Structures are given as structure tokens and as C-alpha cells.
């Protein structure tokens, strides 16, 4: 029960749903033919098919070009929107559906994933969530001027001008 409560709390903290967070996996599965067997190695090729790229290498090159340029560009945003539109139509959603209906559809798609793929996606979400928490903790510590990898309890005492050890301020 405690794990269920923690999971729900994390979902509320994220303020996004699993369906939204796993959009790439949903596109790869429903449009790109991703199969539950070994999803990490097949994800790139399935995403390339979902986005209409000739192959995984082309999609990767385009992604690198976009990241190097520092902007997504209209063409890429249109491709993403078209892929999601095809996904919603594939699921039976009307093209002019409300944002809430789209989120609900994404959640339904996530729940309908094969168990192996769903388990892998949830593990990815958990790993990403932990990484985000660690990054937030690091930024908070840096904003305070702290070095989080240096424990205060292990800090060496500094010497005063008289040669005596002086305790570090807390």
C-alpha cells in the first residue's frame, strides 16, 4: 500500500500522466511497430518509422542537427504534431478532440501496452524521475552555494593563524 501511495504522490508531483511521459514509446509501439522483445534496442528504428524517417540513422542525424542549431524549427514541430495526430486517429479519437480527451487517450494507450513493454516503460519513468530529483537537489545545493558531494561531517578542520585547529561553521 505504501508503494501505491508513493507512486500516486510522484504522479501528482510530476503533474503529468504516464501516457504523456511515455509519448515516444506510445508512438513507437502504435505507429512504428515496436515489439515488446528487447524494446531498448528497437526503440530508435520504431521511432524513425513513426516519424516517417527512412531509417534510424536519418532520425538520429536530424535530431543532432536540431540540437546543434539550438531550435526545434517548424518542420520538426509539424512532424511531431502529425505523428501524434496519426496516433490519436489510430486510437479512434476525433481530430478536434479536447486536450483532456487527448490526455485520457494517451493514458488508455499506456494501460493497453503489452505487460513487458509497460513494465519497461514504467522502469524508464522511475529512472527518469529519480534523475530529475537528483538534478533538482543538485541545483538547489548549488544555488545555496553548497558542494553536495562534499559532506560537512567529513570536512577537515581548518587551521587558524595560530596553528590551532578551528571548527568549521555549520
N, C-alpha and C positions, 0 to 999 in steps of 0.2 A: 504494500500500500504506500510506503514511504517513497519508493521509486516512482510510482504513478504520480504522486503529489509533486515530486521534484521535476518530473517530465512536464507536467502541466504548468508549473511555475516557470520553467525555462521557456516554454512556448509563449507564455504571457510576456515574459521579459523580452523575447525576440520580437513580439508583436507581428509576427509573420507566421504563416502556416507551413507545414511540411510540404504541401503542394507547391507553394510559392518558392520555397527554398530549394526544392528539387526540380525546378523547371527544366534545367538542362537534361536531367535524367528522364523526365517525362517526354520531352521532345525526342530524345534518342530512342526511347522504348517505343512510343506510339507512332512516330513518323520515320525513325531511322532504322527500325528493326533490331534494336539492342536485345540480346538474349540474356537470360539470367546466368548462363555459364560464363564465368570469368568476366564480369562487367568492366573491371578497370582497364583491361587491355582492349576491349571492344568499344569503349565509350567514344573515343575520338572518331572512328570510322562511322559509327551510328550518328553522331552529331553532324558530321560532314554530309551524310545523306539527308538528314532532317533539314539542314540549311541549304541544300541544293548545291553543295560544292562537289567538284568532280571526285575528290578524294580527301583523305585526312591531311595529307601534306599541304594541299591547297588551302584548306581551312586554317591550318597552323600558320602558314605564311601570311595569310590575310590578317590573322589575329596579331601577329608580331608587327606587321605594318601599322595596324591601328594603334597598338600600344606605343610604338616608336613615334608616331605622329602626335600622340597625346590627345587625340579626339576620336570619337566613335564615327562621326560622319553620318550623313543622311542615308546613304546607301546601306550601310550596315544596320542602322536602326530599322529601316524598311524591311530588310531581310528577316530581322528578329521578329518584327510585328507580323509579317506574313507567315512565318513559321508558327507563331502562336495562334494566328487566325486559323491556319490549317489544322492545328491541334484541336482547337475548340470545335470546328466544324466536324472533324473526325469523331469527336466525343458526342456530337449531336446538339451542340449549343448554337443558338441563333447568332448570326454575325454582329448584331447590335445589342448583345446581352450586356447587362449592367456589370460594373466591376465586382459587385458582391457575387453575382451569378458566376462570373469567371473564376473567382477565388474558390467558390464552392465546387466548381467543376475540377479545378486543379487538385483540391483535396480528395474528391472522389476518385480521380485518376490515380493519385498516390495510393489510396487504400486498395485499388484494384490491381496494383502491381503484383507480379508473382512473388511468393514469400521470400525466395532467395534474394531477389533484386530489392525488395522492400527492406529486408534486413541489412543489406549492403548500404542502401541509401540512408537508413537511419544511423548506421555507424559513421557514415560520412558527415551527416548533420551533427552528430555528437562530437566528432573530432574538430569540425569547424567551429562549433560553439565553444569548445574548450580553448581553441586557439584564439578566438575573439576575446574571451575572458582574460586570458594571459596577456594579450596585447593591450587590453584596456587597463589592466593592473600595471603594466609596464609604463604606459603613457601617464597614468595617474602619479606613479612614483617619480617619473622624470619631471613632471610639472611641479612636484613638491621639492625638486632638487635632490632627490634621493637616488642612490645607486642600488636598485633592488637586488642585484646579485651579490652585494656585499652586506653580510649580516652585521648588525650593530653589536651583537653579543660576541662576535669573533674579532671585533676591531682591536687593533693593538693600541695600547695607551701611548699617547704622545709625550714627548719629553718637554719639560719646561726649561727655561733658560738656566735653571739652577741644577739641572741634571736629574731632578726628581721626576718621577712619572706623575702625570696629571690625568685624571679620568676625563674621558670624552663627554661632552654634554649630551644629554638624552634628547 
